[in-house]
Structures are given as structure tokens and as C-alpha cells.
Amino acid sequence: MAVAGGVGVILAIGLKLLKIMGPLGSPAGGRRVLVTAHSSSVTAAATSTRGVFTYELTGLLCEREYHGRVSAKDPLIRRTFLYTISFAPFLGVVHTTTAQERSTERPENGFSPLFNGKDLTGWRLLRPGATNWVVREAALVNERAGADIMTEERFRDFELRYEYMIPKNSNSGVYLRGRYEVQIDDNFGKPTRVDGDGAIYGEIAPRENATSPPGQWNDMRITLIGRIVTIIQNGKRTIDQKSITRPTLGALDKNVDEPGPIYLQGDHGPVTFRNIRIRRIPSR
């Protein structure tokens, strides 16, 4: 009876949290509702891209994500959410929080944040006075085509990690040392190209297309030592220790042996970045 009572309490919490999520299209006040059982979690998040709200839910048991304009009354949402937290009493203590920060964020040894989630401290616009870059919900957002932006610090050998998301048909890029563009492009489900998402623009195509659909986050881990680059996109090693022969189109300069900034392309289309951090690698 004690176990059954515990399940009832957890189910009641789940129903309450589903109410917090809100009806169809509601941003639920921009809040994220998180239920954690040990190291696994269920996350109901509301994010906005130009007024279109997206709910994301990851289930403990079904290991899936649900993206779309949905209601808390949606059968899949309710089944995944309630089924997961029903097992929480058998897995450990359940914690419930509301938070703006990303639920999966973890400290990483040796990494330093390049973006503080609050303002543009540490960044410089290539066209002073431009207003296309804004900070929203701890993310760095390029709302429209405008000026590029780059770090004030310069780096030589490093591992760079960040997440990005673009709407349909958008385009952007991240320049390593300000010289080698890692392309951002809406080519989900298409063959890889040297000018497609995750490519070193015009130079190296990914060996597989690992990009997420528009409106979903991509996780990038890029290591650059000398001119040798390795890229892991969404957990897949898409470029493995390939040599970049020359600066790509749009490079700040051709001083390939010198440190350079991390430079985000802002003159093409909308893009959102978050969790931008870097780890310096001592030069050999």
C-alpha cells in the first residue's frame, strides 16, 4: 500500500505539472518544468521562435523527443510524461523545479564560457551599432541579417562546444580563428555537401548528415589543432582529423599561423546559439 500511495502522489505531481505546461500554443510563461529521477529526466520546455512556441519532452523509458506545436492534452505527451514519473518512486527521489537554464547543462573541466547568457560582454560587433544580435532566455540570437559578431579573445588550438538552432531555410556559420567557417544551413535529410550544414565551407564535407531539423537544437564539438579539424555533431563524428588547406570564403584574414577569434556570421539569416564554451589546448 505504501508503494501504491507513492505512485499516486507522483501521478498527482505529474498532472499538476501538465497543467503548468498550458494549452495549445501557450508558452507557459517561458518556464521549464523538470522532473528528475536519479540521472534521468523528463523535460517539458517551451521555447519561442518568432512567436511559434515549441514544446519538447524527453521520456525516461521511451528515449524519444517530441517536438511540435502541441497541447498538454496530447496523448503522446501525457502517456510519456506520466509513464515516466510513475516509475520515479522505484528509481529515487523526485525533484521538481522551474528554471530558465538548460536542464542538461553540466560543468566541464577545462572549459570556459564565451557567452555569459546575459549580455554581449566579451563580444564585438563587426559593424558597431548594429542591433540584429540580442540576448533572449540565456541564448545569443541573431534576429535578422545584419552584422557579424566575434569574440574579443583570440585562440589558437582549442576545443569549441556550442549549440545552435535555425528556422527553415536559414543560413549562418561559425568561423574558427575567424578563418575557417563551419557552415550552418538547413539541409536536414539531404546529401552532404561542402557548402552544407556541418561542413568546413567549400573545403571539407561531413561524411554523414547529422544535422537536426529546423527548429531543433544541434550540439557541436569542434577540435582545431594547427589546421587539423575534428567535428562531432549531435554525437556523430562527421569530420575526423582532416586538414584545412586554406581560409574559407569570408575569412577575416589569411594569417593562418596566428591565433584568431570565434566569429559568428550574422549577415545571412536568423540563428540562435547557447552554451558556447571553449577549452584551450596547449600548442605542441
C-alpha positions, 0 to 999 in steps of 0.5 A: 500500500505504501508503494501504491500511495507513492505512485499516486502522489507522483501521478498527482505531481505529474498532472499538476505539472501538465497543467503548468505546461498550458494549452495549445500554443501557450508558452507557459510563461517561458518556464521549464518544468523538470522532473528528475529521477536519479540521472534521468529526466523528463523535460517539458520546455517551451521555447519561442521562435518568432512567436511559434512556441515549441514544446519538447519532452524527453521520456525516461523509458521511451528515449524519444523527443517530441517536438511540435506545436502541441497541447498538454492534452496530447496523448503522446505527451501525457502517456510519456510524461506520466509513464515516466514519473510513475516509475520515479518512486522505484528509481529515487527521489523526485525533484521538481523545479522551474528554471530558465537554464538548460536542464542538461547543462553540466560543468566541464573541466577545462572549459570556459564560457564565451557567452555569459547568457546575459549580455554581449560582454566579451563580444564585438560587433563587426559593424558597431551599432548594429542591433540584429544580435540580442540576448533572449532566455540565456541564448545569443540570437541573431534576429535578422541579417545584419552584422557579424559578431566575434569574440574579443579573445583570440585562440589558437588550438582549442576545443569549441562546444556550442549549440545552435538552432535555425528556422527553415531555410536559414543560413549562418556559420561559425568561423574558427580563428575567424578563418575557417567557417563551419557552415550552418544551413538547413539541409536536414535529410539531404546529401552532404555537401561542402557548402552544407550544414556541418561542413568546413565551407567549400573545403571539407564535407561531413561524411554523414548528415547529422544535422537536426531539423529546423527548429531543433537544437544541434550540439557541436564539438569542434577540435582545431589543432594547427589546421587539423579539424575534428567535428562531432555533431549531435554525437556523430563524428562527421569530420575526423582529423582532416586538414584545412588547406586554406581560409574559407570564403569570408575569412577575416584574414589569411594569417593562418599561423596566428591565433584568431577569434570565434566569429559568428556570421550574422549577415545571412539569416536568423540563428540562435546559439547557447552554451558556447564554451571553449577549452584551450589546448596547449600548442605542441 
